[in-house]
Amino acid sequence: MSQTTGKSTYQTIPTNYGALGTLVTVFFFWGFIAAGNSIFIPFCKHYFNLDQFQSQLIDFAFYTAYYIGALALFAYGSFGGKDLVGKWGYKNSIVYGLLFSALGAAAMIIAVNANTFAGMLVGLFIVALGFSLQQTAAQPFAISLGDPSNATSRVNLGGGINSFGTTIGPIVVALALFGTTAAVTDQQIAALSLSKVVVLYSCVGGLFLAAAALFYFSKKVPSGIMEESTEKANKALYTLLMMTGLLIVMFAPVFNSYKVDLTNASEETIHAMNAYRLKWLLGALAIVVGGLLYSNLSASKKSEGWGAMKYPQLVLGMLAIFVYVGVEVAIGSNLGELLKLKSFGGKQASEATPYIAMYWGSLMIGRWAGAVSAFKLSKESKLLLQIIVPLIAFGIILGVNTIAAYDMKPLYYYLVCVVIQIAAFYLSNDKPARTLMIFGLLGVVAMIVGTQTTGTIGTYAFLSGGLCCSIMWPCIFSLSIAGLGKYTTQGSAFLIMMILGGGIIPPIQGKLADVIGIQQSYWIPVVCFAYLAFFAIAVKGILKKQGINYEVASSGSGH
């Protein structure tokens, strides 16, 4: 349609609501499956008699796949000179990603029937490989489905739907695995049949296939094919491949150690295994940190061949994404074990479900509040909505869990944490560096409070980690790619690779929990939030030296 004013005519592009409606289902899957892992982890832990570290291999398999998938796409573009997603087009890339995820769901079913935990990890890895391809294509695809002037609203819609998936994911998975009873004991969990997991992943696989069919047969969905040559960055590629090889060396002994049964082992044997696993995991962390810092140092001396990695804001941002995804996943994945402590209520798995749902729902609360800035509103309207929208989201979380027959009364006063977040949004004034700094510092305070207290205060403190994480992805992303110019797409791919943090940091916390206890293991998130606050301060100076206005409002979607 067109809008005419006097002699000037402005032609707008109508939004393809059919394609957009199908696309947001993909965002939903990411959140649903990832958050569902928080319930799937304690189930596998009891069924396969795993320790806390072994159970965290579920996150390891899931999030490592994002790194491998994004690296493969970058390697293809670097060697072939063509972006594979651009060659296939956004439409076909998402279709192929959905089919690959459906293949992973089928692998899960086969592994369940074979009663093998390793096979289930492989299935989750394949599902996440499909997600990696989908995520690489989905954001630019959403932008292409309508007028550029309101592209932000479409991207934020996807982020909001993603967060809704993280909210109901634990509830649906818990109902599928544990039934509708209000509480399930550890003994009952261990006695559950894996046939319920078969039903769950049969439904998930069916949804993947249905979404793929909707995309493929829709004539209104544009192909999104791009034939532009990509910028080569051979030094960056070789460095990343070397890092990958070293990570495999570090992960191999850790992964193989999950087979060791420590149920009846002596205290000395358990201590030795804890030290063994932690050593290799910390080695993997050192490779990521050291590799990125080495890349930036080398690129600062001679930028040729480094591509986007010659920009310090990107390299530090890659580490920030690594840390952000890691801390977001680690808090949620270890929450079920924390709530088993008598000092935190001694809750069984299903009793912990509403708390886990509130944690992931906290991400939705923050992202919905952040989405308000995507629309052109008066200052008064914007302020009013930044107060109302988080409260509505909080009410939805309570309502959904209440409908699922969970007792939400202990979480009513969590409203205080939501109000603190609303105040933080007001102070941040839509400036990404300031927003990231404020929420990073709030995360540090919240985690320290959680490690030093128990009961309701300690529980609320750890849950509020979700509120602190909620707005970080778009802030980190926008600050990291600022000023990259023609290297923006390449830099975006590098950032997606760093979702790998979700596969390394949670197992480190899980292993530390086996050594010093689950509550004190949350010092890992303290360190993570501290780095994110540091990045916010450091990147401000870096961009200023490059003459870049870092005070632009962020406009990305949540991961």
C-alpha positions, 0 to 999 in steps of 0.5 A: 500500500502507499501513503501520499502526503502532498506531492510526495509518495512513500511506498511501503512493503506489506508484511508477509504475515503467513510466512512470519507466523510460520517463522515464529514457530521456529523461535518457539522450538529453540526456547521450548527444547532448550528450556525443556532440558532443565527438566530432562536433566534430572530425569536422566540423572536418576534413570541412568544413575549419573552424577551432577557433572554427567547430567550436564553433558546434555547441555554440552551436547546441545550447545556444542552443536551450535558451535560446530554448525556455525563453524561449518557454515563459515568454513564453507563460505571461506573456502568456497567464497559463497555463503551457504545460507545465501546460496540456499536462501533463507526459506530452504535453509530453515526447511533443511534445518527443521528436517535436520532437527526432525532427524535428531528427534528420530535419533533420540527415539532410537536411542531411547529404545536402545536405552543408551544415554550416549545415543540420547546425547547424539540425538540432542546434538543433531537437533541442535545442529538443525537449530544452528542452521535455522538460527543463522537464517531466521533473523535476516529472514524475519527482516526480509518479510516486510518493510525495513522501517518496522523490521525490529518489531518482527525480530523482537516478536520472534524473541518474545515467542522464543521466551514463551517457549522457554516458559512453557517448555519445562511445564510440558516436558515435566507433564510428559515425563512425570504426569499430572501429580503435584510431586514425584519422588526420586524413586518414582522418577527412577522407575519411570518408563522411557516410553514417555520420552519416545512419545515426547520426541515423536511429537517434537519430531512431528512438529518439526516436519509440520513446520518444514512442510508449511515453509516448503509449500507456502508460495508466499514465502520468499526464497531469500537467495543471495549470490554475493561473494563473502569476505575471506578470513583464512587466518581466522578460519585456521585459528578456529579450526585449531581451537576446535581440534584442541577442544576435542582433545580436551573434551574426549577424556571428559566425555568418556569419563561419564561412563565411570560409575561412582555410586559405590566408589571411595571418597578418594576415588571420587575426589580423583575423578572430580579433579580429573574432569575439572582439569580438562574442562578448565583446559577447554575454557582456557583454549577458548579464552586464550584463542580469542585473545591471541586472535585479537592480538595477532590481528592488531599487528597485521589485520590481513586475513583476519576478517571481522576478528581484527575488531577488538569489540567483536573478539571481546563480544565473542567471549561475552556471548560465550559467557552470557549463554553459558551463565544463562544455561548454567543457572537454569540447568543446576537449579533443580539440584539446588532446590533439593537442598533442605535449606532451599525447601528440599523439593522433588523434581516436579516440585521444582518445575514451577521455579525452573519455569519462573527462571526461564519466564524471567527471560520472557519478562525482560525481553517483553519489556525490552521490546517496548523500545522497538516501537515509536512511542511517546516518552510517557507511553513508553514509560507506562508500557515498561511498567505494565508489560513486565507485570503482564508477563509475570502474571502470564507465567503465574497463570500458566503454571497455575493452570498446570496445577502447580502451587505458585503462592511461594513465588508471588513475592518474586514481584519485588525482583520484577520491580527492581528490573523495571527500575533498572530498565528506567536507569538504562535509558535504552543504551546498550552499554549502560544496560549491559553494565547495570544488568551485569552488576545486578547479576553479580549482586544477585548471585552473591546474595544467593550463595550467602543466603538460603530459603526464599531470599536465596531462591529468589536471588538465583531466579533473578539471574533470568531477569539479569540475562534477559536483555543481554543478547541484543546488547552484546550483539549490537555492541559487538558488530558496531562498526564492522561494515562489510564484515558484519555478516561474518562477525554475526556468524562468529558470535553464533559460534560462541553459543558454545559457552552453553556446552562448557560453562554448565559442566564446569559448574556441575563439576564444581558442584560435585566438589564444593556443593551445589550452592557454592558452585554459583560463584561461577555465574558471579564471575560470568556476570562480572565479565559481562559488566567489564565488557560493557565498560571496555567496549564503550571505550573501544568504540569511542576510539573508533568514532562510533556512537555506542549510545544507540538503542539495541534492537536485537532479539533474545537468544 
